[in-house]
Amino acid sequence: MIDRCRDAYSVRMMCHHLNVSPSGYYEWRGREPSERAVANRALLTRIKKLHADSDGVLGAPRICEELQYQGIPCGENRVARLMRINKLQGIPPETSLEEKRQQSTPCWHHQPSTARLSRR
């Protein structure tokens, strides 16, 4: 945020309002990215490629499964977090109308009304 607003406001004033010391800000800015950040960037590249290759169909569970199959250690939560941050979302498998009907309707419902009456 400080980097984006440097042209309009002084760094010292923004650090004061954000309760950050200017020396801490400059130290953070010059620091190398952590190993985890570098690993996440590399993993995100692979996630984006798998997501694009599947035309956006694959979600975090199946992408994680594919990465593990390729020998890349990762967890489903980590893949889901990286996908969520980068606005990548899989398409859930569609349930057919017949499957929905079978799940929510008792089996005797589709019988003719005379057959239902004889059951009483």
C-alpha positions as CSV (number, residue, x, y, z in Angstrom):
1,M,0.0,0.0,0.0
2,I,2.8,2.4,0.9
3,D,4.5,1.7,-2.5
4,R,1.3,2.5,-4.4
5,C,0.8,5.8,-2.6
6,R,4.4,7.1,-2.6
7,D,3.7,9.7,-5.2
8,A,0.8,11.3,-3.2
9,Y,2.1,11.0,0.4
10,S,5.4,10.8,2.1
11,V,6.6,7.4,3.4
12,R,7.1,8.8,6.9
13,M,3.5,10.0,7.1
14,M,2.0,6.8,5.8
15,C,4.2,4.7,8.2
16,H,3.0,6.9,11.1
17,H,-0.7,6.3,10.2
18,L,-0.2,2.6,9.6
19,N,1.8,2.2,12.9
20,V,4.9,0.9,11.0
21,S,8.3,2.3,11.6
22,P,9.9,3.8,8.5
23,S,13.1,1.8,9.1
24,G,11.0,-1.4,9.4
25,Y,9.3,-0.6,6.1
26,Y,12.5,0.0,4.3
27,E,14.0,-3.2,5.8
28,W,11.0,-5.2,4.7
29,R,11.1,-3.7,1.2
30,G,14.7,-4.7,0.6
31,R,14.3,-8.2,1.9
32,E,14.5,-11.3,-0.3
33,P,11.3,-13.3,-0.7
34,S,11.1,-16.3,1.7
35,E,11.6,-19.9,0.6
36,R,7.8,-20.5,1.1
37,A,6.9,-17.5,-1.1
38,V,9.3,-18.7,-3.8
39,A,7.8,-22.2,-3.6
40,N,4.2,-20.8,-3.7
41,R,5.1,-18.9,-6.8
42,A,6.4,-22.0,-8.5
43,L,3.4,-24.1,-7.4
44,L,1.0,-21.4,-8.6
45,T,2.6,-21.5,-12.0
46,R,1.9,-25.3,-12.2
47,I,-1.6,-24.8,-10.8
48,K,-2.4,-22.2,-13.4
49,K,-1.1,-24.5,-16.2
50,L,-3.2,-27.5,-15.0
51,H,-6.3,-25.2,-14.6
52,A,-5.9,-23.8,-18.1
53,D,-5.2,-27.2,-19.7
54,S,-8.5,-28.5,-18.2
55,D,-10.4,-25.4,-19.5
56,G,-11.1,-24.3,-15.9
57,V,-12.8,-27.5,-15.0
58,L,-10.4,-28.8,-12.3
59,G,-10.7,-27.6,-8.8
60,A,-8.3,-27.8,-5.8
61,P,-8.9,-31.5,-4.9
62,R,-8.2,-32.8,-8.4
63,I,-5.4,-30.3,-9.1
64,C,-3.7,-31.4,-5.8
65,E,-4.2,-35.0,-6.8
66,E,-2.6,-34.4,-10.2
67,L,0.4,-32.5,-8.7
68,Q,1.0,-35.3,-6.2
69,Y,0.8,-37.8,-9.1
70,Q,3.6,-35.7,-10.8
71,G,5.7,-36.0,-7.6
72,I,5.1,-32.5,-6.4
73,P,4.4,-32.4,-2.6
74,C,1.4,-30.2,-1.8
75,G,-1.7,-30.2,0.3
76,E,-5.2,-29.6,-0.8
77,N,-5.6,-26.6,1.6
78,R,-2.5,-24.9,0.2
79,V,-3.7,-25.4,-3.4
80,A,-7.2,-24.1,-2.5
81,R,-5.7,-21.0,-0.8
82,L,-3.5,-20.2,-3.8
83,M,-6.4,-20.8,-6.2
84,R,-8.7,-18.6,-4.1
85,I,-6.2,-15.7,-3.8
86,N,-5.7,-15.8,-7.6
87,K,-9.4,-16.2,-8.4
88,L,-9.2,-19.6,-9.9
89,Q,-12.2,-21.8,-9.5
90,G,-13.1,-25.3,-10.8
91,I,-16.4,-26.2,-12.2
92,P,-18.3,-28.7,-10.1
93,P,-19.5,-31.9,-11.8
94,E,-23.1,-31.5,-12.9
95,T,-25.8,-33.8,-11.4
96,S,-28.3,-34.9,-14.0
97,L,-32.0,-34.1,-13.4
98,E,-32.8,-37.8,-13.1
99,E,-30.1,-38.2,-10.4
100,K,-31.6,-35.3,-8.4
101,R,-35.1,-36.8,-8.8
102,Q,-34.0,-40.1,-7.5
103,Q,-32.2,-38.5,-4.5
104,S,-35.2,-36.5,-3.4
105,T,-38.3,-38.5,-4.3
106,P,-39.4,-41.8,-2.7
107,C,-39.5,-44.8,-5.1
108,W,-43.2,-45.3,-4.8
109,H,-43.9,-41.7,-6.0
110,H,-43.5,-42.7,-9.6
111,Q,-46.1,-45.5,-9.5
112,P,-49.6,-44.9,-10.8
113,S,-52.0,-43.6,-8.2
114,T,-54.0,-46.8,-8.2
115,A,-50.9,-48.8,-7.1
116,R,-50.3,-46.3,-4.3
117,L,-53.9,-46.6,-3.1
118,S,-53.7,-50.4,-3.0
119,R,-50.7,-50.1,-0.6
120,R,-52.9,-48.6,2.1
